[in-house]
Amino acid sequence: MGIVAHEVGHTVQDNVAYAPMRVRSALVPAANLGSRFGFICVILGLILYMFGAGFGITITWIGVYLFAGAVLFALVTLPVEYNASSRARQMLQKTGLVSAREYDGASAVLSAAALTYVAALLQAVAQLFYFVMLAAGMGRR
């Protein structure tokens, strides 16, 4: 019931034009592009640079910027998901769809699910930082 209520929360967000959800939806193309091609550009740029092509640095930085779009998407996703879970909790309490005991379990599941988005953001930020350090290191050689 908690997950269903969470998904209904997303529907409510869409219905009320919840701003972070609209921003997230607008970022989908950039996130897809960045997550698919950012890594490829970074690796390709590194390989080209290793073989003496100076423009490899530029390709690496392009990959970093592309991947940053995916990181921005992960950041904007947090308020969307937390808000949907908050709406779900309110819905479960107000409607009586779950008992008090079941509510605690559903709430725990919603919290755990939200933390997966936090973990995804932290991983993406760490990966972006790694790419930036690689690209910055190439420029010093």
C-alpha positions as CSV (number, residue, x, y, z in Angstrom):
1,M,0.0,0.0,0.0
2,G,2.9,2.4,0.7
3,I,4.4,2.0,-2.7
4,V,1.0,2.4,-4.4
5,A,0.3,5.5,-2.3
6,H,3.7,6.8,-3.3
7,E,2.9,6.4,-7.0
8,V,-0.4,8.1,-6.4
9,G,1.6,10.9,-4.8
10,H,3.4,11.3,-8.1
11,T,0.1,11.5,-9.9
12,V,-1.0,14.3,-7.5
13,Q,2.3,16.1,-8.2
14,D,1.6,16.0,-11.9
15,N,-2.0,17.1,-11.4
16,V,-1.0,20.1,-9.2
17,A,2.0,21.0,-11.5
18,Y,4.5,20.4,-8.6
19,A,7.5,22.6,-9.7
20,P,10.3,20.2,-8.9
21,M,8.6,17.4,-10.9
22,R,8.3,19.7,-13.9
23,V,12.0,20.6,-13.6
24,R,12.9,16.9,-13.3
25,S,10.8,16.1,-16.4
26,A,12.5,18.9,-18.3
27,L,15.9,17.5,-17.4
28,V,15.2,13.9,-18.6
29,P,16.8,14.5,-22.1
30,A,19.9,16.0,-20.6
31,A,20.1,13.2,-18.0
32,N,19.7,10.5,-20.6
33,L,22.4,12.1,-22.8
34,G,24.7,12.6,-19.9
35,S,24.4,9.1,-18.4
36,R,24.8,7.4,-21.8
37,F,27.5,9.5,-23.4
38,G,29.3,11.3,-20.5
39,F,31.3,8.2,-19.5
40,I,32.1,7.3,-23.1
41,C,33.4,10.8,-23.8
42,V,35.6,10.7,-20.6
43,I,37.1,7.4,-21.5
44,L,37.5,8.2,-25.2
45,G,39.2,11.5,-24.3
46,L,41.6,9.8,-21.9
47,I,42.5,7.2,-24.6
48,L,43.0,9.9,-27.2
49,Y,45.1,12.0,-24.9
50,M,47.3,8.9,-24.0
51,F,48.0,8.5,-27.7
52,G,49.1,12.1,-28.1
53,A,45.9,13.8,-29.3
54,G,45.7,17.1,-27.4
55,F,42.0,17.5,-28.1
56,G,41.4,14.5,-25.8
57,I,41.3,16.9,-22.9
58,T,38.4,18.7,-24.6
59,I,36.5,15.5,-25.2
60,T,37.0,14.5,-21.6
61,W,35.6,17.8,-20.4
62,I,32.7,17.4,-22.7
63,G,32.1,14.1,-21.0
64,V,32.3,15.7,-17.6
65,Y,29.7,18.3,-18.5
66,L,27.4,15.7,-20.0
67,F,27.7,13.6,-16.9
68,A,26.9,16.7,-14.8
69,G,23.5,16.7,-16.4
70,A,22.8,13.3,-15.0
71,V,24.0,14.4,-11.6
72,L,21.7,17.4,-11.7
73,F,18.8,15.1,-12.5
74,A,19.6,13.0,-9.5
75,L,19.7,16.1,-7.3
76,V,16.3,17.3,-8.6
77,T,14.9,13.9,-8.1
78,L,15.3,14.0,-4.3
79,P,12.6,16.6,-3.5
80,V,10.2,14.9,-6.0
81,E,10.6,11.5,-4.3
82,Y,10.5,12.8,-0.7
83,N,7.4,14.8,-1.5
84,A,5.6,11.8,-3.1
85,S,6.5,9.8,0.0
86,S,5.2,12.6,2.2
87,R,1.9,12.7,0.3
88,A,1.7,8.9,0.5
89,R,2.1,9.0,4.3
90,Q,-0.7,11.6,4.6
91,M,-2.9,9.6,2.2
92,L,-2.4,6.4,4.2
93,Q,-3.2,8.1,7.5
94,K,-6.2,10.1,6.3
95,T,-7.9,7.4,4.3
96,G,-7.4,4.6,6.8
97,L,-6.2,2.2,4.1
98,V,-3.7,0.8,6.6
99,S,-3.9,0.1,10.3
100,A,-1.6,2.0,12.7
101,R,0.7,-1.0,12.8
102,E,0.7,-1.3,9.0
103,Y,1.4,2.4,8.7
104,D,4.6,2.1,10.6
105,G,5.8,-0.6,8.2
106,A,4.7,1.3,5.1
107,S,6.4,4.4,6.4
108,A,9.6,2.5,7.0
109,V,9.5,1.2,3.4
110,L,8.9,4.7,2.1
111,S,11.9,6.0,4.1
112,A,14.1,3.1,2.9
113,A,13.1,3.7,-0.7
114,A,13.9,7.4,-0.4
115,L,17.3,6.6,0.9
116,T,18.1,4.8,-2.4
117,Y,17.8,8.1,-4.2
118,V,20.2,9.7,-1.7
119,A,22.6,6.9,-2.3
120,A,22.3,7.3,-6.1
121,L,23.0,11.0,-5.8
122,L,26.0,10.5,-3.6
123,Q,27.4,7.9,-6.1
124,A,26.8,10.2,-9.0
125,V,28.5,13.1,-7.3
126,A,31.5,10.9,-6.4
127,Q,31.7,9.7,-10.0
128,L,31.5,13.3,-11.3
129,F,34.2,14.4,-8.8
130,Y,36.4,11.5,-10.1
131,F,35.9,12.6,-13.7
132,V,36.7,16.2,-12.8
133,M,39.9,15.1,-11.1
134,L,40.9,13.0,-14.2
135,A,40.2,15.9,-16.5
136,A,42.0,18.4,-14.3
137,G,45.0,16.1,-14.0
138,M,45.2,15.8,-17.8
139,G,45.5,19.5,-18.1
140,R,48.5,19.7,-15.9
141,R,50.7,17.3,-17.9
